Amino acid sequence: MPKILAVEDEPQIIQAIEKAFSLSSSFVLTAVSDPDKALARAIREKPDLILLDVKFPGGDGRIILKQLKKNASTAAIPVIFLTGMSSEGDKVVGLNLGADDYLVKPFGAMELLARVQAVLRRYQPKAGLQGSVRLKGLCLDPQSRRADLDGKLLRLQPKEFEILYLLASHPGQRLSRTFLIENSSSYGLPVATRSLDTHIKNIRKKLGRRADLIETVPTLGYRFAADV
């Protein structure tokens, strides 16, 4: 049964989260209101997913997210940001820092459950994966979510791994933005195209001198270069 840790200081939001999870017996929910205790609680509880508020009195959830991603015990735990900031720029900042999704307050119970279930599904082995991909010095293992380039570890965020895996498992094929979004995101939920482009930018940066492995296909999407 998945364990969820909510890091949130607003009582009404905590109540909304508790109400949402009361609709399903499939989760165990723990809440912490003190942001200074978030990292220690995550290390101790080892949750399957963290719901993290962005704004705290005198604190910042983005700093907590950085701490989570730097700690070996919590780096792989998926995080959904709970934010009152609805601008696309604010959301992109969260994704760049390693958040897996975001939910704008106020949110509905069913939407919260759907987002949590969708993120958790992405961390489970997927049916139909072709197994490890090895080409052009790149090795991607979908089971361990490990990525290596020329024998060196690539520290990819979960969404970045999925996008790179999709591209590398279809070398030379033009993959549309729609295809990449639908196969690396929660089905039926809106995902901004800008977010996909940001993930591609981050992947290229991590590929370094091999960034040309990912080619932009104008007006369509992207392609893994088969002849580089």
N, C-alpha and C positions, 0 to 999 in steps of 0.2 A: 504494500500500500504506500504510494508516494507521500513523502513528508514535505510540507510546504512551510517555509519560514517567511513571515510578513514583518518587514521593518518599516514601521509606520507610527507616527506620533499623534495623529488626529483620531480621537475616539470614534467619531462618526464613520470614518473610513474603515477603522478596525471592525466596527459593527457591520458595515456593508460587506466586508470580506468574510466575516464569520457567517453572515446570513447566506452568502453565496455558497460557501462550502458546506453549509448545513443541508443544501439541496442534493448533495452527493455524499454517499458513504465511502467513496473511493479515496479520500485524502485524509491525512492527519495534519492539522494546522497548528502552528505555534507562532505567537506574535511577540515582538520586542519593540518597545517604544523609545528606548534610549539608543541613539545612533552610535554612541561610543561603545556599546556592548554588542553591536551587530556582528563584527568579525569574530569575536570570541564565541558568540552563540552559534554562528555558522560552523566554526571549527568543531564545536562540541556536538551539535545536533546532526551535522552532515546531512542537510536537507537535500531533496531531489530537485528543488527549485526555490528561488528566493524572489519574493515580491518586495521591491525596494522603492521607497518614496524618494523623490528627487530633492525636495526642500524640507529642511528641518530648522527649527529656531537655532540660529547660530551654527548650523551645520549644512552639509551638502552631500546628497546621496551619490553624486558623481565621484566624490573622494572615497566614499565607502566602496563603490564599485571598483575603483583602482586598487584598493587594498585587497578586495576579494580576488581579483585577477592576478595579483602579485604573489599571493599566498598559495603554496603548492597544495594545501589541503582543500582549498575552496575555488581554485582557478577554473575547474571544469564544471562548476555548478551553474546551470542556466539562470539568468536573471531577467525579470520583467520589471521595467521601470513603471512606477505609478506617478504620473505627472499632471500638474495643473497647467502646464505649458503646452499649448496646442500648435505652435508654429512648427513648420517643417524643419527649420534650422535647429531648433531645440531637440527635436526627435533624432535628427541625423547625428548630433553631438553624442547622444546616448548610445546610438548604434556603433559609432566609431570607438567608444570607450569599451565596448564589449557586451552591451546589453543585447539580449536575444529578441526582445519585443518591448513595446511600450503601451500603456493604457492610460488614456486621458480621463481625469476625474471631471465630473462624476461618471461612474461607469455602472452598467447593469450587471446583475448577478450572472446571467447566462453568458454575457460577453466575457466576463472574467474567467469563468469556467472553460469556455471555448479556447481562450488564449492560452491558459495554463495547459490544457490537454494537448493543444497543438504543439507547444514548445516541447513538452515531455515526449510526444511522438517523434520529434526530430532527433531526440537523443537515444531512441531505441533503434536496434538494427532494422533496416528496412527490407521488406520483401522485394526480390527482383534485382538487388544490387549485383553487379557483375563481378564482384570481388575486387581485389587490389588492382590498381592501375599503375603500370610502369612504362614510362616513355619519356624521352628527352631528358633523362636524368631525374625525372620526377617520380616519386612513389607515393601513392595514396592508398591507405588501408581503411576502408569504411567501417570495419568492426571496431578498431581501436581509435579511429579518428586521428590517426597519425599521418603527418605529411612530411616528406623529406625531399630535398632538392640537392642533387649532387652529394648525397650522403650527410647533409646537414638538416637538422630539424627546422621545419617551418612552423612558427607559432601562429596558427590560424584560429580565428574565432569559429564557432560551430557553423554559422551561416556562410562564412568565407570558405570553409572546407567543402560544404555541400555544393556551392557554386563552382568551385574549382574542379570538384569531382565530376559534376555534370559536364563541364567543358572538356576535361581531359578524357572522359570516357566516350566522347564523340569527336575525336580528332578530325580537324578539317571541315567539320559540319557547322553550318551557320545556325546558331540557336537564338531564337527570338527572346526578347525581354520577357514576354508572357510565359514562355516555356520555363525559363530560369526562375521566374517568380513563383509559378505554380508548383514547381518541383523542388523548391528549396524553402517553401513557406507554408503556412497553415492554409489549407484549402478553404475557400469561401470567405476569407477575411481580406480586407483591402490592404495592399502593400504598395507603397509609393515607388514609382520607377526610379525616383531620385535615390532612394535607399539602395536599390540594386547597383546603381552606378557608383555609389559611395563604396559599397563592398568590393566592386571590381577595382576601384582605385586603390583600396587598401591591399588587395591581393597582389596587384602589380608592384606596389611598394615593397611588399615582403619578398616577392620574387627577385627583386633587385635587378641585376644585369640581365636576368632572364625574363623581364617584364614583357618582352615582345612575344612570349608564348601565348599571350591573350591578345587577340586582335579585335578591334572594333569593326563591326559590320554596319555601315551607315544606314540609318532608318530602320534597322532590324534588331540588332542585338550584338552578340559577341561570338568569337570562334577561337578554338584552341588551334594554334598554328601547327600544322602537321609537317611543314617543310623548313622550320627554323633549326 
